[in-house]
Amino acid sequence: MHLLLGLSLPVSSHWGRWILASLLAGLVSLPAKAEEPPLQVTIEGVSGELLENVRQYLTITDLKGKEASEERIRRAHRQAEAEIRNALQALGHYSPETQSRLQADEEGFRARYTIEPGPPTVVDSLELAIQGPGKEDPRLREVLADSNLAQGERLHHGHYTRTKEALFQTAVERGYLEAEVAEGEIRVMPEASRAEVRLVLDTGPAFYFGEVEVEQDILTSNLVGRLIPVSKGQRLTSNRLLEIKFALSDTDYFQQVSVNIARDRAKPLPEAKEQPARAVPIVVGTKPRAPRRYRAGVGFGTDTGPRLTGTAEFRRVNRKGHQVRTDLMLSPVQQRLTTRYQIPIRNVRTDRLTFSGRVEREELGDGRTEKATLGVSEDRRWLDLQRSLYLRFALEREDFSGEERGTRFLTPGVSLSRTSSDNTMHPRLGYSLFLDTHGALNEVASDATFTQLQARARTVLPLGPRMRILLRGEAGSSFVDRVGDLPASERFFAGGSRSVRGYAFQDLGPRNASGDVVGGQHLLTGSIEVDLRVYGDWGVAGFFDAGNADNEWPPDPDTGVGGGLRWFSPIGSVRLDLAVPRDDPNRDLRIHVSIGNDL
């Protein structure tokens, strides 16, 4: 804390002149800060790795450019020869000769070190070995093969240290928890310039998984057991221990997870391939997440206008891990309320049986639709994809140009999706895929017969350290006798921030006799965009979009071109785009604002 006190006295007064004179005298008498002498350090006679190691060891090189007193500089100079000797010995030179000199003049200090490293010490005898049950472990043999220690080569202490550490770390990762260096020594004969190196690792017994005990009281033991990705009798490795931690912490059930090896309870495992071997219990400590979570947010996009969102999550409504989630979204063009009841099945992390209900009102093109939906879906990991088998029944009422129509349809369907990226929020390399097909039969609780196919793909690729290219494509087709039989929510529209920029949201597509956009049977859009980070989390972008919705295949595309600003925020990319519709001279420049993930 700084306190500033002010005192004002007229200088013409006796006290004022006295105080002013005292202050001036005090300032004059303050000692000026001594300027520390500059320092120059020169090292001669060595180069490459030897020179770099000498610089790393020398204390005096750390004083260059810093405020160092003369006493500190001279002390660092006195210990320089010992530091140089240690630096060279680490690289196999045990008989160096060093000439050192420190000069002082009016410009500062000059330190000079002339080094004759002497002959290198050569590894004359080398033994690298593994003993114990893990002596034939391929990963450990690989560490020995990758070691830079070699007979007849210059001794390098760093290579020895790195090999020893890599052997020990790999052994522990492979489940040899009692591994130790049985023999490890370097014997140097400086007068003969040769050395003997011996490094032997004893792996000790191999460890296997015993019982996995999860300390928790919020879920049934059967459900938690299905979360554990390892089984009793499986080889214990560090990667598998991490899999246990991630399997529990990636769910909505646990906030903190710790995995501990109960080595004091290890028992012999005579049936294991490597002998001796031991089975060790694993104790998993957990801290549950809060059973409920509520979230609210506000946002804005040119497609939807201002929007309000709210979410209520019940992460566990019973000990079987059932969950309930309700989402609300309100905007000028869309109002939606969705509730889902989820039951974990098979793989608890990825597989769900979901019962859902939704009511929504949405502006589609130049019309309006109101819709209520009930559905059930089985969501499961399948062939490295997320697969959803679903059945939905919907009642819908649409209004275009004042003509209202009600429809009902029961649609079974299947969707496949996959997303992969190097960064969830701001990927530089990644892709996302989505495929869906569904349909309805007029004879089965539906007012129309149709089949629809839809596909979306996005990818991000790096173009240098600060530039990316983003590619996006979407296609869809409906197979139906009459386009008018399709419910409004099953028709395709184009235009907007995530479609063809330069055109209003859902402003591209077939029109009725009144000129209103009513949606089409087919959709085809694509985009190419390049963005560049120019400062911190800010960047610029340029793009070209094309596409349309139509009743003929392929749709005749409209195009838009433009550029914009990017803010790579913690919640995703915030985009401000200016786009020109190239195929309609009567349309003006359009602003698009959107927020979200690039994939």
N, C-alpha and C positions, 0 to 999 in steps of 0.2 A: 504494500500500500504506500502511495506517495502522498504527502500532505504539503500543500503550498500555502505559506503564510505571507500575507502582504502587509507592508507598513508604509504609509505615505506621510512624509514630513516635508515642509517647504525648505528648499535648499538654502534660502536666505537666512533661516534661523540658525542660532548658535549650535543647537543639537543636530540640526540637519547637516551642517557642514562637518561636524565632528564624526557623525556616523558614516557619511560618504567617504571621508578621508580614511577612516578605519577599514572600510570595505575594500577600498583601492589598495591600501597597504597590505591587507590579507591576501588579495589576489596576486600581488607582485611577489609576495613571499612564498606562495605555493610552489613546491618543487615540480619542475617539468618532468614528465614521464620519460625515463631513460629509453632511448631507442636501441632495441636489441640489434647486435651486429648481424649482417647477412652471412650466409654460409654457402660455400660451394664444395661439392664432393666429387672427386674424380677417381675412377677405378680403372686400372690398366692391366693388361696381361691375360685377361680371361674374357670369354664371350659366350653367347648362347645360354645354355642351361646353367653353366657355372656362374656366369655374371648375374643372372637373375636370382640364383640362390644366395649369392653373396649380398646382394641388395636386400633380400628378404631378411637376412640375419643381422645386418649392420644397424645398430641403434642410431648411429649418426646420420644415416640417410633419412630417418624419420624426422629429424630436426630441420631439414631443409624447408624453407618457406614458413617456419613457425617462429614464434617469439621464444627464443632460447637464450639463456644467459651464457656468458663466457665460461663460467665454471661448469655448466652442464655440457657445453660443447667439448671442453677439454676432458671431462670425465668419459664421455662417449668415445673420444678418440683413443684414450688409454685402453679401453676394452675392445677396440676394433680388431686387433690382430687375433685375439682369442676367438672372436665371432667369425672371422674369416676362416680360421682353421676348422671350426665346427661346420661351417657351411660347405667347405670342400670335402671334409671327411664324409658328410652325408651322401656325397656323390662319388666316393671311392678314391679321393686324393688325400693320402695320409702323410705326405712329406712336402707340404708347401713351404715356400719362402716368401715372406712379405716385407716390403719396405714401406714404411708409413711416415708421413710428414704433415705437420699442421703449421701453417703460416698465418700470422695476423698482421694486418696493415690497416691503413685508414679506410679501406673499402670493406673490411670484414675478415672472415676466416676462410682459408682455402685448405681443404683436407685432400691429400693425394695418397692413394694406395696402389703400389705396383706389385703384382702378384705373379709368382712363378708356381703354378699348381703342382708341379712335379709329376712323376709317372702315375698312371691310374692303377688302382688295385684291381686285379682280375680275379673273378670267381674261379678258383682252381678245383674246388670240390663242391658239388651241389646235391643235396638230397631233399626232395619234396615228396612227402608220403602221407597217406591216410590209413589209419588202422581202426579196427573195430567193426561193428556190423554195417556201417555205412561206407566201407572202403571201396565198394563198387558203385556207389551212388553216382549216376551220370552227371548230375549238377555239380557235385563236388569235384569230379574228375575234370569237368569243364573249367572250373576255377584254376586248377593246376595248369591246364593246357593254355589258359589265357595269361598266365603269369609272365611278366617280362624278365624274370630271373632266368639266366642261362649260363651254363658252364662256358668259360672262355671269354665272357663279356665283362665289362666294367661293373664293379660292385655299385649297387644303387640302394641305399637304405630305404628310400621311399617305396621302391618296388617290393622289397621284403615286407615292409609294414603293411602295404595295401594287400598283398597276397595273404598275409596272416589274418587281417581283419575280414577279408572276403571269405576265407575258408570258415572262420568261426560264425560269421553272420549267415552264410548259406546253410551251414549245418543246423543252426537253430531254426531257420526258416523251414527246413526239411523235416523237422520234428526230432532232431537229436538234441534234446534240451540240456543234456549233461555234457555236451561236447567241450573239450579243452585242448589246449596246445600241450601235447606230451613232451615235445622237445622243440626248442626254438632258440637258436643261437647263431651268431656270426663271429667267427674267429678270424682275426686279421693279423697277418705277419707283415708289418710295414716295411721291414728291411728287404723282404723278398717281393713286395708289391703283389701279394696274393692273399686270398681269403677262402675260408671254408664256411659254407652256409648249410644249415640243417634246420628243417621245419617239418614237424610231424604232428598231425592232428589226430587225436583219438576221439571218435564220434560218440562213444558211449552208447547206451541202448537206444533203440528206436522207440518212439512213443506213439501210441494209438489212442483214438478217442474211446473213453469209457462212457459212462452216463453223462448226459448234458442236463444239468439242473438249472432251471430258470426260476429265479426268485420273483414271483409276482402273484397277485391274488385277484386280478381283474378279469381273466379269461379262463376258460376251461383248459385243463392240461392237454386234452386232445387237440384243441385249436393251436396252442402254443407248440406242441410237438410237430404239427404240420408246417410251422414256420421255420423250424430248424433244418438247415440245408445239409447237415452231415448226419452220419449214422454211426452207431456203436461198432467198433472194430475197424473203422476207416483210419487211414494213416493221418496223423496230426501234422498239419503244416500251418505256417503263419497265414497263408492266403485263406485257408478254410476257417481259421479263427476269425478273420475279418469278415468272411461271408456270414458267419453267425451274427456278428454285430450289425452288419448292414441289413440282414434279413429282418431283424426286429426293429431297428431304428427307422427303416424306410416305410413302416406302417404308420397309421394314425393312432396306434395304441400306446407307444412308448416314446417318451421324451429323451431319456438317457439310457444308455446300455453300456455295461462294462463286462468284459469277458475275462475270466480268471482261470488259470490252470492250477488245480489242487494237487500239486506234485507230492505233497506229504501223504496223499491217499492212493498213490500209484501202486498197481499190482502187476505181477508177472503175467505175460500174455504168451503162453507156450505155442499157440497155434499160428503166430505171426511168422512171416517168411524170414525176417532178420532176427537173429537171436544173439544176445538177449533182447527182449522187447517188453514194453510195459504199457498197460492200459491206464489212462489217467482221467479222472472225472473233470468235467468242465463246469464251473459255477458262473452263471450269467446273472449279474445284478441289473435291475431295471428300476426306472422311475416312470410311472404312467403319465401320459399327457392328460390335460384337463378333459373331462368327459364331454364338455360342450365348448363350442367356439362360435362367436358372432362377429360378423364383419359387415361394414358398410362403406360405400365409396361413391364418389362422384366422378364424372368424366365428361369428355366432349369429343365428338367426331363429326365431320361434315356429313357423313352418311346418316347418322342417327340424331345429331344435335346434342344438346345436354342430356346426360343420363344419370340416373340414380340406381345403384345396385345394393343389394343386401343379401347376406348368406347366413343361415343358421345350420350348424353342423352338430349332430349328436353322434360322437365318435364310437360310442358303444352303448347300445340300449339294453344289452344283456351280456352274459358271460360267454355267449357264442360269437361275439364280435359283430353282431348286426349293427348297421349304421343307417342313420336317416339324415338327409340333407335337403334343405329348401332354399331355392334361389329366386330372388325377385329382381326384375329389371324394368325400369320405367324410362321411356324416352318419348319424344313427340311422334316417332314413326313406329315404335314397337313397345308393347307392354306384355310382360311374360311372367308367369308364376309357375315354378316347377318343383315338384317334390319327388324324391327318389328314396326307396327303401332297398338297402343293399345287404346281401347275405354272402359271406365269403365261402367259396367252394374250392376244392382241390388245392391248387397253389394259392395260399391265402394272400400273397403279395400281389398277384396279377389277375386272379379269377374271381368273378362276381356273378351272382344272380340278382338282377335288378328289377324291381317293380316301380313303375313311374306313372306320374300323372302331370298333365300340363294344361294350362289355359293361357291363351295368348290372343292378342289383337295386333295386327300388323298392316302397315301401308305397303302394298305390293304394286310397283309401277304407279299407275294412276288410279288404282282401286284400293279396296280394303278387304281384309279377311279376318274373321273371328273363328277360333278353332279350339276344340277341347280334345285331348288325346289321352288314352290309357295304353300302357305298353308294358311288355316284359322282355328282358334280354338276358342272354348268357354271354358274358364277356370273358375271354380266355386268351392266354398266350398260346400261339399256334404257329409252328415253323418260323420262329423268330418274328412273328407279326402279332399284333393285337387283333383278335377276331371277335366280332359281335354278331350273334344270331338273335334276331329280334322279331317281335310280332306287335303291331300297333293297330289300334282301332281309333278312328278320328271322326268327329262330327265337325263340319266346316260350313260357314256361311260367308259368301263373298258378295261384293258389291262393286260393279264396274259401270260407270255412266248411269248410275241410278237403277240398274237392273240387278236385283238380288237373286241369289240361287243358293240352295242348301244341298250339301252332298254328305255322304258317309262312305268310308272305305276302310277295309281291313287289309293291311299290308304286311306280309312277311318279307324279311330281307336279311341280307348278310353284308357286313362291311369289314374291310381289312385296313389296318393302318400301321405305320411305322415311322418313327422319328429318330434320327441319329445326328448328333452335333458335338462339337468340341466345347461349346459353351451354350448353356440353356438360354440366357437372355440375349447375348450378342455373339452369335456364332460367326466364325470365319470360315469354317468348313463343316458342312452338314446338309441334310436333306430331310424332307418329309413326304410321305406318300399316303394317299387315301383313295380307296376304291369302295364303291357301294352299288348294290343292285337290289331292287325291291319291286313289288308290283301288287296288283289287286285283280280279283275276278268278279265280274258283275253278278255271278250267281252266288257268291259267298260274301254276304253282308257288305256289299259295295255297290255303288251306283255307276261304276265304269270298270272296264277291263283295260289294264295298261301294264307295261313293264318299263322300268327306267334304269339306266346305267349312268354312273357318274364317276369321274376320276379327277383328282387334284394332285399336283406335284410341285414342289418347291425345292430349290437348292441354292446354297451359298458357297462360293469358291473364292479363295484369296487371290488378289492381284497385287503382289508386293506386300510390304509390311503394314501399310495404312489404307489399302484399297481393297474393295471386294466387288464381286459381280453377283447379282441376285437374279435368278431366273424363276419364273412362275408360269404355270399353265393349268388350265381347267377345261374339261370337256364333259358334255352330258347329252344324252339322247333319250327321248321317250317314244316307245312304240305303242301307238294307240290309233284306233280307227279315225276318230275326230279329235282335233286339238281341243275343241270346246268341251269335250268330256273330262279333260284333266281338271282336277281341283286346282284352284289358284295357287295353293302352296306347293304344288308339284310342277309348276311351270318354271321356265328359266328366264332370268332377267340379267342384263349386263349394265355396266356403268358404275362409277363410284371409286372410292379410295382403294379398295381391294380388288378392283376389276379393271375397268378402262378409265383412267383418269382423264380429265378434260370434259367429262359428261357427269350429269347428276346421278345420284344413287338410283339404280334400277330404271334409268331413263332410256335404255336401249333395249329394243325388242319389238315384236309385232304389235300393231295398233288396231283398235276396232274402228268402226265407221265414224265414231265421234272423235277419233284421233288420240284416244287414251291408250297408253302402253298397257297391254293385258298379258304379256308373257308369251313365251314360245315353246316349241317342242324340242329344240336343240340349242346347245350352248358351246361356244368355243372362244376362249380368251387366252392371251399370253402376254408376258411382260419381260423386258430386259432392263436392268437397272445397275448402275455403277455408283458406288458411294466412296467417299474419301474423308478420312479423319484429318482435319486441318489444325485443330487445337484442342488438347484434352479430350473431353467427351463430346465435342462438337464437330460436325462434318457437313459436307455438301453432297448432293446426289444429282444425277441426270438419268432420265428414263424414257423408254418408248413402250407404249401399251397398244394392244390391238385386240379386237374381238367383238362379238355381238351375240344376241339371242335371235333365233329365227325359226320358222316352220319348215325351212328347207336346209338340207345338209350339203356342204358346210355353210354355215352362216356367212353372209357377206360382211367382212370386218369393217368397223370404224376404228380410227386410230387417234391416239393422243400422245403428245410429246411435251416434256417440261423438265423442270429441275426444282430442287428444294433444299431445305435445311434439315439436319438431323441432330437430335440430342440423344445420345446413348445413355439413357437414364437407368437407375436401379430397377425400374418396373418394366423395362423394355424400350424399344426405339420409339421416340416421339418424332413424327414426320410432319413437316409443313411443306406442302408441294404447290407449285403453280404450274398448271397444265393447259395446253392449247388444244382444242379439238380440231384436228387437221381436215376432217371430212365434212365439216359444217361451218362455212364462213359466217353464218348468222349467229353463231355462239361465241360468247366472250371468253376471255381468260377465266379459269375457274381455280379457286383455292380449295385444297384438300388437306384436312387435318386428321391424323389417325395415330393411335398408340397401340403397341402390342409387339409380340414376338415376330421375328423375321421369318420363322418357319411355321 
